[in-house]
Amino acid sequence: WYQRRVREAVVSTQSTGITLTSRNLKSLEKVCTDLIMGAKQKELHVTGPVRLPNKNLKITTRKTPCGEGSKTWDRFEMKIHKRVIDLKSPSETVKQITSISIEPGVEVEVTIADS
């Protein structure tokens, strides 16, 4: 028990935050589950995915290009979904976990903080 505790202290663990953003919710959730399954297979401490509020980008434009005719409007909306996953692990392990195939349209941002 003591030797295992000392060995864990020698390996420098880092707190790593992985931020995932996407317009497509299904692909974002798939990447989240893949990352968490990979981390749990390596027996890492995982917190998340924390669901952050959506960004709703709205644009309202006139339907007619010339400005004549009845005043009709088009409303377009784009939702951006965001998830945060925190891992406590060595940096080499994080590189192995994040090397999974990531769905197109999902952006991954990794921030590393020493702890």
C-alpha positions in Angstrom: 0.0 0.0 0.0 2.7 2.5 0.9 4.9 1.7 -2.1 1.9 2.3 -4.4 1.2 5.6 -2.8 4.9 6.7 -3.2 4.9 5.6 -6.8 1.7 7.6 -7.5 3.4 10.7 -5.9 6.5 10.3 -8.2 4.4 10.4 -11.4 3.5 14.0 -11.9 -0.2 14.3 -12.4 -1.7 17.3 -14.1 -5.2 18.7 -14.1 -6.2 18.8 -17.7 -9.3 20.5 -19.0 -10.8 19.5 -22.4 -13.3 21.9 -23.9 -15.5 20.6 -26.7 -17.6 22.9 -28.9 -19.9 22.0 -31.8 -23.0 22.9 -33.7 -24.1 19.3 -33.9 -25.2 17.9 -30.5 -25.1 14.2 -31.4 -21.5 14.3 -32.6 -20.5 16.3 -29.6 -22.0 13.8 -27.2 -20.4 10.9 -29.1 -16.9 12.5 -28.7 -17.6 13.1 -25.0 -18.5 9.5 -24.4 -15.5 8.3 -26.4 -13.2 10.5 -24.3 -14.7 9.4 -21.0 -14.6 5.7 -21.9 -10.9 6.0 -22.9 -10.1 7.8 -19.7 -12.0 5.2 -17.6 -10.2 2.3 -19.3 -6.9 4.0 -18.2 -8.4 4.3 -14.7 -8.1 8.1 -14.5 -10.1 10.5 -12.4 -12.7 12.1 -14.6 -15.2 14.9 -13.9 -17.7 15.8 -16.5 -19.0 16.4 -19.1 -20.1 19.7 -17.7 -22.8 21.2 -19.9 -22.2 24.9 -20.4 -25.0 27.2 -21.7 -25.7 27.2 -25.4 -24.8 30.2 -27.5 -27.7 31.2 -29.7 -26.6 33.3 -32.7 -29.6 34.9 -34.4 -29.8 36.8 -37.7 -32.9 38.5 -39.0 -32.9 39.6 -42.7 -35.4 40.8 -45.3 -36.6 38.2 -47.7 -36.6 40.5 -50.7 -33.2 41.6 -52.0 -34.4 44.9 -53.6 -36.5 46.2 -50.7 -39.8 46.4 -52.5 -42.9 44.3 -51.8 -44.4 43.2 -48.6 -42.1 43.5 -45.6 -41.4 39.8 -44.9 -38.5 38.7 -42.7 -36.3 35.5 -42.4 -35.0 34.5 -39.0 -31.9 32.2 -38.9 -30.5 30.7 -35.7 -27.4 28.8 -35.0 -26.9 27.0 -31.6 -23.3 26.3 -30.4 -23.1 23.6 -27.7 -20.2 23.4 -25.3 -18.9 20.7 -22.9 -16.0 20.6 -20.4 -14.3 17.4 -19.2 -11.6 17.5 -16.5 -8.9 14.8 -16.1 -6.3 14.2 -13.5 -3.5 12.3 -15.2 0.1 12.5 -16.6 0.4 14.5 -19.9 1.5 11.3 -21.9 -1.8 9.6 -21.0 -3.8 12.6 -22.1 -2.1 12.5 -25.5 -3.2 8.9 -25.9 -6.8 9.6 -24.9 -7.2 12.6 -27.1 -5.8 10.8 -30.2 -9.2 9.1 -30.8 -11.1 9.9 -34.0 -12.9 13.1 -33.5 -16.2 13.7 -35.4 -16.1 16.5 -38.1 -17.4 19.8 -36.8 -16.3 19.2 -33.2 -13.5 21.6 -31.9 -11.3 20.3 -29.1 -9.3 22.7 -26.8 -7.0 21.2 -24.2 -5.7 23.3 -21.3 -3.1 21.9 -18.9 -2.6 23.2 -15.3 0.0 21.7 -13.0 -1.4 20.5 -9.6 
